[in-house]
Amino acid sequence: MVRINVEDQKDTVWKLNGIKPFNEEMTFYYDESGNCRKFYLTDNGFNDPEAIKGDFVLAGIAHNGKSYEIDLVSLHEALEYKEGQKELKFKHLYHNSADFVSFMGGVKERQNF
């Protein structure tokens, strides 16, 4: 787990952009998405010349405060998380929806926790 001094980051943003920092206490959980599997430099440039053109998205969730109690068994059941599954991807949640918008419309119906 990487810990970042948020106050230093807020001060930098304020100084560079004039965006006033907020003081709410929050916890963020995030992951990158849309990036190539492995990206590294070689003697001739990048291992995949097309990788530099790809999208990189940092996505996640946040909640107020420092901690949040969660019932992992119920969460895994609600997400239909399979034993041995290494990570949760959107394709595991898609439930044969026609597109993302229709998926989001059906989320409320599938919630059971």
C-alpha contacts under 8 A as a table, 3 or more apart, distances in Angstrom:
res1	aa1	res2	aa2	distance
5	N	8	D	5.67
5	N	9	Q	6.78
6	V	9	Q	5.00
6	V	10	K	6.05
7	E	10	K	5.05
7	E	11	D	6.11
8	D	11	D	5.18
8	D	12	T	6.24
9	Q	12	T	5.12
9	Q	13	V	6.28
10	K	13	V	5.21
10	K	14	W	6.13
10	K	21	P	5.73
11	D	14	W	5.06
11	D	15	K	6.10
11	D	21	P	7.52
12	T	15	K	5.15
12	T	16	L	6.03
13	V	16	L	5.24
13	V	17	N	5.66
13	V	18	G	7.02
13	V	19	I	6.43
13	V	21	P	7.86
14	W	17	N	5.51
14	W	18	G	4.62
14	W	19	I	4.91
14	W	20	K	5.71
14	W	21	P	6.57
15	K	18	G	5.80
15	K	19	I	7.97
24	E	64	N	7.52
25	E	64	N	6.02
25	E	65	G	5.12
25	E	66	K	7.05
26	M	62	A	6.63
26	M	63	H	5.57
26	M	64	N	4.32
26	M	65	G	4.72
26	M	66	K	6.23
27	T	62	A	5.45
27	T	63	H	5.53
27	T	64	N	6.38
27	T	65	G	6.20
27	T	66	K	5.65
27	T	67	S	7.29
28	F	60	G	7.13
28	F	61	I	5.91
28	F	62	A	4.27
28	F	63	H	6.76
29	Y	60	G	5.46
29	Y	61	I	5.45
29	Y	62	A	6.12
30	Y	58	L	6.74
30	Y	59	A	5.45
30	Y	60	G	3.90
30	Y	61	I	6.37
31	D	58	L	5.85
31	D	59	A	5.64
31	D	60	G	6.09
32	E	35	N	7.17
32	E	56	F	6.95
32	E	57	V	5.57
32	E	58	L	4.45
32	E	59	A	6.12
33	S	56	F	6.13
33	S	57	V	5.02
33	S	58	L	6.16
33	S	59	A	6.98
34	G	54	G	7.48
34	G	55	D	5.64
34	G	56	F	5.22
34	G	57	V	6.00
35	N	51	A	7.61
35	N	54	G	6.63
35	N	55	D	6.14
35	N	56	F	5.06
35	N	57	V	7.44
36	C	39	F	6.43
36	C	51	A	6.04
36	C	54	G	7.60
39	F	46	F	7.20
39	F	47	N	6.46
39	F	48	D	7.20
39	F	51	A	7.26
40	Y	46	F	5.88
40	Y	47	N	5.86
41	L	44	N	7.82
41	L	45	G	5.59
41	L	46	F	4.55
41	L	47	N	6.17
42	T	45	G	5.10
42	T	46	F	5.49
42	T	47	N	6.12
45	G	49	P	7.76
46	F	49	P	5.70
48	D	51	A	5.36
48	D	52	I	7.71
49	P	52	I	6.32
49	P	53	K	7.93
50	E	53	K	5.47
50	E	54	G	6.87
51	A	54	G	5.25
63	H	68	Y	7.83
65	G	68	Y	7.74
70	I	75	L	7.81
71	D	74	S	5.53
71	D	75	L	6.24
72	L	75	L	4.89
72	L	76	H	5.96
73	V	76	H	5.23
73	V	77	E	6.22
74	S	77	E	5.04
74	S	78	A	6.06
74	S	113	F	6.51
75	L	78	A	5.09
75	L	79	L	6.13
75	L	113	F	7.21
76	H	79	L	5.15
76	H	80	E	5.85
76	H	81	Y	4.91
76	H	82	K	7.89
77	E	80	E	4.91
77	E	81	Y	6.30
78	A	81	Y	7.75
78	A	110	R	7.65
78	A	111	Q	6.57
78	A	112	N	6.07
78	A	113	F	6.77
79	L	93	L	6.81
80	E	93	L	7.87
81	Y	85	Q	7.09
81	Y	88	L	7.41
82	K	85	Q	5.46
85	Q	88	L	7.43
88	L	92	H	6.61
89	K	92	H	5.44
89	K	93	L	7.07
90	F	93	L	5.15
90	F	94	Y	6.02
91	K	94	Y	5.12
91	K	95	H	7.99
92	H	95	H	7.43
94	Y	97	S	5.86
94	Y	100	F	7.91
94	Y	103	F	6.35
95	H	103	F	7.48
97	S	100	F	7.22
97	S	102	S	5.89
97	S	103	F	5.15
98	A	102	S	6.24
98	A	103	F	7.32
99	D	102	S	5.49
99	D	103	F	6.20
100	F	103	F	4.92
100	F	104	M	6.18
101	V	104	M	5.18
101	V	105	G	6.33
102	S	105	G	4.98
102	S	106	G	6.40
103	F	106	G	5.24
103	F	107	V	6.41
104	M	107	V	5.20
104	M	108	K	7.83
105	G	108	K	6.84
106	G	109	E	5.33
106	G	110	R	6.56
107	V	110	R	5.20
107	V	111	Q	6.32
108	K	111	Q	5.43
